[in-house]
Amino acid sequence: MMISFITIFLFPLIALSCLHTTIYGENTLQDLSAFSDDFIIENRKIDIPGYPDAFNPSIVEYGDGYLMSFRHFTLEEEKKVSYIGLMRLNKDFSPKGTPVLLNTRTKHPAVPSRSEDARIFYVDGRLYVVYNDDVSPKNNTPRKMYYAEILETDESFICTAPLRLSSNAGPLHRDEKNWIPFDFDGQLYFSYSINPHKILYPTNQTNHYSARYSTHGDIEWNWGELRGGTPAVLFEDSYVAFFHSMNYIKSIYSDDEEKYHYYMGAYLFEPEPPFNVTHMSATPILGMGLFESDKPREKVVVFPGGFVADDHYFWVVYGKDDSECWVVKLDKFQLINTLVSVNTRKVSVHVESREY
């Protein structure tokens, strides 16, 4: 019998307090190898044929295996060019078939592809991709969110003409990234931010999402701003997702130089409105080579983009150092046992309007 996520006994807070003082000290990670989470079972690289520098993957179950997206970055005519690719995987996460790059420029064929950090996910049984992009000819406007349906054709894949997503959640003239999709009653919803946990729901305006629910929890996280990561997936009585954050510190993996470090954690939120966050990681997920690399790097990056699960394990795919795709196997219930409770202290329900 499966154990309810919400009713699991959580890791003692006193142990977490000791972890803060002995490993992290003054809210910085000085030695990322000093601690390894027991729930990490295995960690391995995924190589994409023909794309040795593929990174920032997302993943879903597909057929008798998986379908994984990835980002392919290149330089073309001194302009930044970034593509979304898809690759079938076997159940052991080995490549299967031939990778394909999606055409996200059906509406803007003269503009180079700048599609970044895709997440793939299902809503009501249909497969979608969401990502951020700048479709302006000069690559000089704020990045916005787009989505499209993914269709299989002749054992390959295409996407429908991408549609821009609009929202009243943030300022008009800001980059929009890392909206976290989830399926609620067969409709596409988004988690716009984690604290406050701001939820976007579809309005009557085409592709417009309104900030309907906003809940503030007693969350303490000392490793940068909480940002989106994987799509949220409903398991038993909670949605589960993995987030990322970032700060600028020295560590043994940055050659004792101050560099950006990206971290991964997990959180749960309620399956019904207003979607309160109920549990989350108290510290970044560490160990099993997550931060190790034999390559020179400008940033130390662990960037989760998707996960699949069975009764016992989560397999989280993540981008490493903006140059690799990896998958880490986590013991589901050991991980959940380390999450700390979050008490909601404020709930806002509102519908705002704005012209786009």
ABEGO torsion letter per residue (X at the ends): XBBBAAABBBBBAAAAAAAAAAAAEGGBBABAAABBBAABABBBBBBBBGBAABBGBBBBBBEABBBBBBBBBBBBGGBBBBBBBBBBBBAAGBBBEBBBBBBAAAABAABBBABBGBBBBBBGGBBBBBBBBBABAAGABBBBBBBBBBBBBGGBBBBBBBBBBBBAABBABBBBBGBBBBBBGGBBBBBABAOBBBBBBBBABBGBBBBABBBBBBBBBAAEBBBBBBBBBBBEABBBBBBBBBBBBBBAAAGGBBBBBBBBBBBBBBABOAGBBABBBABBBBEGGAABBABBBABBBBBBAEBBBBAABBBBBBBBGGABBBBBBBBAAAAAAABBBBBBABBBBBBBBBBX
